[in-house]
Amino acid sequence: MLTGLIRDARTVTREVSADSLELAKAALAEAAPVGYELVKAPARMRKGSITLDVTGTFAPRGEAREVEASDLAALRQLIPDGWELLLVRRAG
């Protein structure tokens, strides 16, 4: 018997514009969905302007859960769409 640890791997993006990195960071904090944390935020400066356009990517940080199956192929079939397998261990 195998036990796999899985977690939600879906991401959400939010676009913000601001005149400084501090303001962009604050805007992204306000835009964060409940239960998600910011995992990346590349910034681009508009040509001829001080305005930054930032794309924040947020990932859920809820609890992982376990699934059990007799073999690896069966275990992979138990992983819902949008989830990822973090580790596999033998039960027992």
N, C-alpha and C positions, 0 to 999 in steps of 0.2 A: 504494500500500500504506500502511495506517495501523498505527501501533503505539500500544497503549493500556497505561497503567500502572494496575494494579488492586491492591486490598488487601482483606483480610478486614475486614468492617464489623460483624460480629456483636458483641453485647454480652452481658455476664453481670451480674446484680445480686446483691448480698448485703445482708442486713439485719443490723445490729448495734445493740446498746443499751449505753450507757455513761453514767457520771456526769460526764464531762468531754469536751471536744473532743479532748484529748490521748489519752485512753483509747479514744475512738471511732476516732481515726486509727490507733492501734496495732492495734485489733481488725480494722479494714479491711485493714491491711497483712498480717495473718495470714490473712485470708479470701481474699486475692487469688489467683486461679488462676495457675498457672505460665504465663508468657508474656503476661500481661495487665497493664495498668496502670490505675490509678484515673483516671477522666476527670471524674466529678462525684460529689458526696456531700452532697445536701441533708439538713439536720438539723432535727428537730422536737422540741420539748420537751414531755414529757407534762404534762398539766394537773395542777397541785398536786404536782409532783415535780421533782427535779433531774435526772432521767434523760432522756437524749437518745436518740431513735430515729433512726438514720441509714441511708439507703439508698445504698449505694455502687454505682456503675455502672462496670464495668471493660470496656476494649476491648483486643483483641489488638494487640500492637505488633511483629509479626513483619515479615519482609521483604515488600515489594511484589513483584509479578511482572508480566512483560510478556505481552501477547497481541497477535497480528497478524491483520489481515483486510484485505480489499480495499476495504471501505467502512464507514461508521459503523454502519449497520444490522447488518451481519455481525459487526462488533466487539462491539456490545452483546449479541448472542446468545452470545458466548463468555464472558460474565461469569457466574460461578457464583452461585447464590442465596446471599445473605448477604455478597456482595462489592460493592465500589463502584469506579467508574471515577474515577481521580484526574486523569488528563490524557491527551490524544490528540496525537500528532504524526505528521507525514508521514515515512515511511521514505525514506531516500535522500539 
